[in-house]
Amino acid sequence: MRDGIVPAANGVAQTPEHDPVEPPSRNYRTVALIIACAMFMENLDATVLATALPTMARDFGVRAPEMSIALTSYLLALAVFIPASGTMADRYGAKLVFRLAIVLFMCGSLACGLSPTLPMMAAARFVQGIGGAMMMPVGRLVLLRSVAKRDMVSAMSWLIMPALIGPIVGPPVGGFIVTYLDWRWIFWLNLPIGVLGVILVGRFIADIRETDAHPFDPVGFLLSGVALGCLLFGFEMASRAGGGVVAAPLIGIGLVAGWFYLRHARRVAHPILDLSLLRVPTFRLSVMGGSLTRITQGAQPFLLPLMMQIGFGMSAAQSGLITVATAIGSFGMKGVARRILRRFGFRSSLIVIGVLSACSYALCGLFRPDWPVAAMFAVLVVSGFLMSFQFTAYNTIAYDQIDKRRMSVATSFYATFQQLMLSLGICVAALVLHLSMLARGHVRPAFPDFTTAFLAVTAISLTALFVNRRFAPDAGAEMSGRQ
């Protein structure tokens, strides 16, 4: 469910604008493989869990759409704690923070596997999310340290290659576990992978830290955390039957906390989320367009397994073997992203592929049991290919006009909004699904309900077309290799 952004990047700020005398170092590939254990663990966990949601709902005695909180709570923790991860890595060192993050993720996984109720599962997933958010400083401090600006597309593409292994094997592994074992093994599998990750980090990752780190913004962290947390859980509760009584106060508190944060950010020198970055055209447009598109991406791993298991009557193993197509399409895109951007540029590519991606995703809402499995698989491969290209482009063009001194805060800001929109996508999908069921008088979601939810989130991502058209025709020319 992640799309390859590296939160914060002082390392990028240290790279040359032009090629040095010696060829730029390719050490980021070695580092990517070293941190692959953590990225694999994180992505495998997310995709396996999506396949297991209907089975977990039966064990917890809740309706399947209510399991969305297990996904939302994790993404919420990422959105809240990613801004703090950069300062922690700068002060305490990337190696220490990364190893502690893996241990925290393992503790959360163990708690998830032992959770007897949905609220305890949501709390354990939040702990997992804190660990996931703290894993990112290594990418910030090490991975992109020697990447020249013109190599940024390649670096972004290579970054998520190990991470894509998790989504590819996740659905079939999750289906196998749920069908033949206990779903709790989904979380217990993280334990040996995490132990291996801790060992590799201790042996190979340098203890990198910044000597001139900005002071931490505790007031901003508190206000932004309250705002994001209340808003997301308010939307989450709004998608549940009878949850409006709780949802309205939560959304109100979130809006008030957000207003106080805006006032606070204008008064401090280094706010935890620097809103002045939105004055930079390419960064602002990438945040806006990427946010709209990520709502669809966040909804996909929630809606697809539910529709195939509840609507089609498939087993978890069968649905997992079909939904793996999206990850395969994403993996296949990585070799051609740079060539497409070099040929057509960022603006034209995002406009055309953005429309095609939304249309391919809308087709998922028309899936029915009489569709050939090969046809559904092909649609999901194309959808994954197009959507992955969009995020590679957004993740790169965002930094085209960012001053090197602000690269760290820019990537933290961008990653926070990324996770926020992924969480919002799950909330929107669950809310539309719930409203459609109420309107039609359905106790269980039926095909028309899933179709409505798919089309709703697709319509949101289509509005990114108006944002993409505002990019300059030559935006990102150096990054794409056109200049």
C-alpha positions in Angstrom: 0.0 0.0 0.0 3.1 2.2 0.0 4.3 3.8 -3.1 8.0 4.4 -2.6 8.3 7.9 -1.0 11.3 8.3 1.3 10.2 10.7 4.1 12.8 13.4 4.6 16.0 13.5 2.7 18.9 15.6 3.9 20.9 13.2 1.8 19.4 14.6 -1.3 20.3 18.1 -0.1 24.0 17.0 -0.2 23.9 15.6 -3.7 25.4 17.6 -6.7 23.1 19.2 -9.1 25.3 18.0 -11.9 27.4 15.0 -12.4 30.6 15.0 -10.5 33.9 14.0 -12.1 33.4 10.4 -10.9 30.2 8.6 -11.7 27.6 8.9 -9.0 27.7 6.1 -6.5 25.2 3.2 -6.8 25.5 2.4 -3.1 21.8 3.1 -2.7 21.1 -0.2 -4.4 23.0 -2.1 -1.7 21.4 -0.1 1.0 17.9 -0.8 -0.5 18.7 -4.5 -0.3 19.8 -4.2 3.3 16.6 -2.5 4.4 14.6 -4.9 2.3 13.8 -7.0 5.3 12.0 -4.2 7.0 10.2 -3.0 3.9 9.3 -6.6 3.0 7.9 -7.2 6.5 5.8 -4.0 6.3 4.3 -4.5 2.9 3.7 -8.2 3.3 1.8 -7.5 6.5 -0.4 -4.9 4.8 -1.3 -7.0 1.8 -1.8 -10.3 3.7 -4.1 -8.5 6.2 -6.3 -7.1 3.5 -6.9 -10.7 2.2 -7.8 -11.9 5.8 -10.3 -9.2 6.8 -13.5 -11.1 6.1 -12.2 -14.1 8.1 -11.1 -11.9 11.0 -14.5 -10.1 11.0 -16.2 -13.5 11.6 -13.9 -14.3 14.5 -14.4 -10.9 16.1 -18.2 -11.0 15.5 -18.4 -7.8 13.5 -19.4 -6.9 10.0 -16.7 -7.1 7.4 -16.7 -3.3 6.5 -16.0 -2.5 10.2 -12.6 -4.2 9.8 -11.5 -1.1 7.9 -10.3 0.3 11.3 -7.6 -2.4 11.3 -6.1 -0.7 8.2 -6.9 2.8 9.1 -5.3 2.7 12.6 -2.0 1.6 11.1 -2.0 4.3 8.4 -3.0 6.9 10.9 0.1 6.1 13.1 2.2 6.5 10.0 0.7 9.9 9.2 1.1 11.1 12.8 4.6 9.9 13.6 6.4 10.2 10.2 7.0 14.0 10.8 8.8 13.1 14.0 11.0 10.4 12.5 13.4 12.8 10.8 14.3 14.7 14.0 14.7 11.4 15.9 17.1 10.0 13.4 19.1 13.2 13.2 19.5 13.3 17.0 19.9 9.7 17.9 21.4 8.2 14.7 19.8 6.2 11.9 21.0 2.8 13.1 19.6 3.1 16.6 16.2 4.5 15.5 15.9 1.9 12.7 16.6 -1.0 14.9 14.3 0.2 17.6 11.6 0.7 15.0 11.9 -2.9 13.8 11.7 -4.1 17.4 8.6 -1.9 18.0 7.0 -3.3 14.8 7.7 -6.8 16.0 6.0 -6.1 19.4 3.0 -4.7 17.6 2.8 -7.8 15.4 2.9 -10.0 18.5 0.1 -8.1 20.1 -2.0 -8.3 16.9 -1.6 -12.0 16.8 -2.8 -12.2 20.4 -5.7 -9.7 20.1 -9.1 -11.2 21.1 -11.2 -8.2 20.0 -11.3 -5.6 17.2 -10.5 -2.6 19.5 -7.4 -4.4 20.8 -6.4 -5.3 17.2 -6.8 -1.6 16.2 -4.6 -0.6 19.2 -1.9 -3.1 18.3 -2.0 -2.0 14.7 -1.4 1.5 15.9 1.8 0.4 17.7 2.9 -1.4 14.5 2.3 1.9 12.6 4.6 3.8 15.0 7.3 1.3 14.3 6.6 1.6 10.6 6.9 5.4 10.7 10.2 5.2 12.5 11.7 2.9 9.9 11.9 5.7 7.3 14.9 7.8 8.6 17.3 5.2 7.2 16.0 5.9 3.8 16.3 9.6 4.4 19.8 9.6 5.7 21.4 6.8 3.7 19.5 5.7 0.6 19.6 8.9 -1.4 22.8 10.3 -0.1 24.7 10.0 -3.4 21.9 10.4 -5.9 22.3 13.2 -8.4 19.1 15.0 -9.4 19.0 13.4 -12.9 19.1 10.0 -11.2 16.1 10.7 -9.0 13.6 8.8 -11.1 15.8 5.7 -11.1 16.4 6.0 -7.4 12.7 6.3 -6.6 11.9 3.3 -8.9 14.7 1.1 -7.4 13.7 2.0 -3.9 10.5 0.1 -3.9 11.6 -2.9 -5.9 12.3 -5.0 -2.7 9.1 -3.6 -1.2 7.0 -4.8 -4.1 8.0 -8.4 -3.3 5.7 -8.2 -0.3 2.5 -7.2 -2.2 3.3 -9.8 -4.9 3.5 -12.8 -2.4 1.2 -11.2 0.2 -2.2 -12.1 -1.3 -1.5 -15.8 -2.0 0.3 -16.2 1.3 -2.5 -14.5 3.1 -5.1 -16.7 1.3 -3.1 -19.8 2.2 -2.8 -18.9 5.9 -6.4 -18.0 6.2 -7.7 -21.0 4.3 -5.4 -23.7 5.9 -4.0 -22.2 9.1 -5.0 -19.5 11.5 -5.1 -15.8 10.5 -2.9 -15.0 13.5 0.1 -16.5 11.7 -0.1 -13.4 9.5 1.5 -11.4 12.3 3.7 -14.0 13.8 5.5 -14.4 10.5 6.9 -10.9 11.1 8.9 -12.1 14.1 11.7 -14.0 12.3 11.9 -11.5 9.5 12.3 -8.7 12.1 15.1 -10.5 13.9 16.9 -10.9 10.6 16.4 -7.2 9.9 17.9 -6.2 13.3 21.0 -8.3 12.6 21.5 -6.9 9.1 21.1 -3.3 10.3 23.6 -3.8 13.1 26.2 -5.2 10.7 25.8 -3.0 7.6 24.0 0.3 8.3 26.2 3.3 9.3 25.4 5.4 12.3 24.5 8.5 10.4 23.2 11.6 12.2 22.9 15.3 11.5 25.1 17.8 13.4 22.7 20.8 12.8 19.3 19.2 13.2 16.4 21.5 13.7 14.8 21.5 17.2 11.8 19.3 17.6 8.4 21.1 17.6 6.5 19.4 20.4 3.5 21.8 20.2 3.2 21.3 16.5 3.5 17.5 16.9 0.7 17.5 19.5 -1.6 19.7 17.5 -1.1 18.0 14.1 -1.4 14.5 15.8 -4.8 15.5 17.4 -6.0 17.0 14.2 -5.1 14.1 12.0 -6.2 11.5 14.5 -9.6 13.0 15.2 -10.4 13.7 11.6 -9.4 10.2 10.4 -11.2 8.3 13.2 -14.2 10.7 12.8 -14.5 9.6 9.2 -13.9 6.0 10.2 -16.8 6.1 12.7 -19.0 7.9 10.2 -18.8 4.7 8.1 -20.2 2.6 10.9 -23.9 2.0 11.8 -24.8 4.4 14.6 -21.3 5.9 14.6 -22.5 9.5 13.8 -22.8 10.4 17.5 -19.1 9.8 18.0 -18.0 10.9 14.5 -19.3 14.5 14.7 -17.4 15.5 17.8 -14.2 13.9 16.6 -14.4 15.7 13.3 -15.1 19.0 15.1 -12.1 18.5 17.5 -9.9 17.7 14.5 -10.9 20.9 12.7 -10.3 23.0 15.7 -6.9 21.4 16.4 -6.0 21.9 12.7 -6.9 25.6 12.9 -4.7 26.0 16.0 -1.9 24.2 14.2 -2.1 26.6 11.3 -1.7 29.6 13.7 1.2 27.8 15.4 3.0 27.0 12.2 3.0 30.7 11.2 4.7 31.7 14.4 7.6 29.2 14.7 10.8 29.0 12.7 10.7 25.2 12.1 7.2 23.8 12.3 6.9 20.0 12.1 4.7 20.4 9.0 5.9 23.5 7.1 2.9 24.7 5.1 4.9 27.4 3.4 6.1 24.6 1.1 2.8 24.7 -0.7 3.9 28.0 -2.3 6.3 26.0 -4.5 4.3 25.2 -7.6 5.5 21.7 -8.5 5.4 20.6 -4.8 1.9 22.0 -4.3 0.5 20.4 -7.5 2.1 17.1 -6.7 0.6 17.1 -3.2 -2.8 18.0 -4.5 -2.8 15.5 -7.5 -1.1 12.8 -5.5 -3.5 13.1 -2.6 -6.6 12.8 -4.8 -5.2 9.7 -6.6 -4.1 8.1 -3.3 -7.6 8.0 -2.1 -8.3 5.4 -4.8 -5.1 3.5 -4.0 -6.1 3.4 -0.3 -9.5 2.0 -1.1 -8.4 -0.7 -3.5 -6.9 -3.3 -1.1 -9.9 -2.8 1.2 -12.7 -3.2 -1.4 -11.2 -5.9 -3.7 -10.8 -8.8 -1.2 -14.3 -8.0 0.4 -16.0 -8.1 -3.0 -14.3 -11.3 -4.1 -14.9 -13.1 -0.9 -18.3 -11.8 0.1 -19.7 -11.1 -3.4 -18.1 -13.9 -5.4 -18.0 -16.4 -2.6 -14.3 -17.1 -3.2 -12.0 -18.4 -0.5 -9.2 -16.2 0.8 -6.7 -18.2 -1.2 -8.6 -17.7 -4.4 -9.1 -14.0 -4.0 -5.4 -13.6 -3.0 -4.3 -15.3 -6.2 -6.3 -12.7 -8.3 -5.5 -9.5 -6.4 -1.8 -10.3 -6.7 -2.2 -9.0 -10.2 -2.1 -5.4 -9.0 1.3 -5.9 -7.5 2.6 -7.6 -10.6 1.6 -4.7 -12.7 3.3 -2.3 -10.3 6.5 -4.3 -10.5 6.4 -4.4 -14.3 6.2 -0.6 -14.5 9.5 0.2 -12.8 11.6 -0.6 -15.8 9.8 1.8 -18.2 8.9 4.8 -16.0 12.0 6.8 -16.8 11.6 6.1 -20.6 8.0 7.3 -20.6 8.9 10.5 -18.7 11.8 11.2 -20.9 9.7 10.8 -24.0 6.6 12.7 -23.0 7.5 14.7 -19.8 5.7 14.8 -16.5 2.7 16.9 -17.4 1.6 14.9 -20.5 2.3 11.6 -18.8 0.3 12.4 -15.7 -2.6 13.7 -17.7 -3.0 10.7 -20.0 -2.0 8.0 -17.6 -4.1 9.6 -14.8 -7.3 9.2 -16.9 -6.4 5.7 -18.0 -5.6 4.6 -14.5 -9.0 5.9 -13.2 -10.9 4.1 -16.0 -9.1 0.8 -15.3 -9.9 1.0 -11.7 -13.6 1.8 -12.4 -13.7 -1.5 -14.3 -13.1 -3.3 -11.0 -16.5 -2.2 -9.9 -18.1 -4.0 -12.8 -16.5 -7.4 -11.9 -19.1 -10.1 -11.7 -18.9 -13.9 -11.1 -19.5 -14.5 -14.8 -16.3 -12.6 -15.8 -13.4 -14.8 -16.8 -10.7 -14.9 -14.2 -8.1 -14.1 -16.9 -10.0 -10.9 -17.8 -10.2 -9.7 -14.2 -6.5 -10.5 -13.7 -5.6 -8.5 -16.8 -7.6 -5.5 -15.7 -5.8 -5.5 -12.3 -2.4 -5.9 -13.9 -3.0 -2.8 -16.1 -4.5 -0.9 -13.1 -1.4 -1.7 -11.0 0.9 -0.7 -13.8 -0.8 2.7 -14.4 -1.2 3.6 -10.8 2.4 2.7 -9.9 3.6 5.0 -12.7 1.5 7.9 -11.3 3.1 7.6 -7.9 6.6 7.3 -9.2 6.0 10.5 -11.2 4.3 12.4 -8.3 7.0 11.3 -5.8 9.7 12.6 -8.1 8.3 15.9 -9.6 7.4 17.1 -6.1 11.1 18.0 -5.4 11.9 19.6 -8.7 11.7 23.2 -7.3 12.5 22.5 -3.7 15.5 24.3 -2.3 18.2 21.8 -1.0 18.0 23.3 2.5 14.3 22.5 2.7 14.4 19.0 1.2 14.2 17.3 4.6 11.0 19.0 5.7 9.5 18.7 2.2 9.8 15.0 2.2 8.4 14.6 5.7 5.5 16.9 4.8 4.8 14.9 1.6 5.0 11.5 3.3 2.6 12.6 6.0 0.0 13.7 3.4 0.6 10.4 1.5 -0.4 8.3 4.5 -3.2 10.6 5.4 -4.8 10.2 2.0 -4.3 6.4 2.0 -6.2 6.3 5.3 -8.9 8.6 4.0 -9.3 6.3 1.0 -10.2 3.4 3.2 -12.6 5.7 5.2 -14.3 6.9 2.0 -14.7 3.4 0.6 -16.2 2.1 3.9 -18.5 5.1 4.2 -19.8 4.9 0.6 -20.3 1.1 1.0 -22.2 1.6 4.3 -24.4 4.3 2.8 -25.2 2.2 -0.3 -26.2 -0.7 1.9 -28.5 1.5 3.9 -30.1 3.0 0.8 -30.8 -0.4 -0.7 -31.7 -2.1 2.6 -28.9 -4.6 2.4 -27.6 -6.4 5.5 -24.5 -7.6 3.7 -22.8 -5.7 0.9 -24.0 -6.7 -2.6 -22.6 -6.1 -6.0 -24.4 -2.8 -6.5 -22.9 -1.6 -3.2 -19.4 -2.5 -4.3 -19.9 -0.9 -7.7 -21.0 2.4 -6.0 -18.0 2.4 -3.8 -15.6 1.7 -6.6 -17.1 4.5 -8.8 -17.1 7.0 -5.9 -13.4 6.7 -5.2 -12.6 6.6 -8.9 -14.5 9.9 -9.5 -12.4 11.5 -6.8 -9.1 10.4 -8.4 -10.4 11.7 -11.8 -10.5 15.2 -10.4 -6.6 15.1 -10.3 -6.8 15.7 -14.1 -7.5 19.4 -13.4 -4.5 19.6 -11.1 -2.2 17.8 -13.6 -3.0 20.3 -16.3 -1.6 23.1 -14.2 2.0 21.6 -14.3 4.3 23.6 -16.6 5.0 21.8 -19.9 8.7 21.6 -19.0 8.2 20.7 -15.3 10.9 18.2 -14.2 12.8 18.3 -17.5 16.1 17.7 -15.7 14.7 14.9 -13.6 13.1 13.1 -16.6 16.2 13.4 -18.7 14.6 15.7 -21.3 17.1 18.5 -20.5 
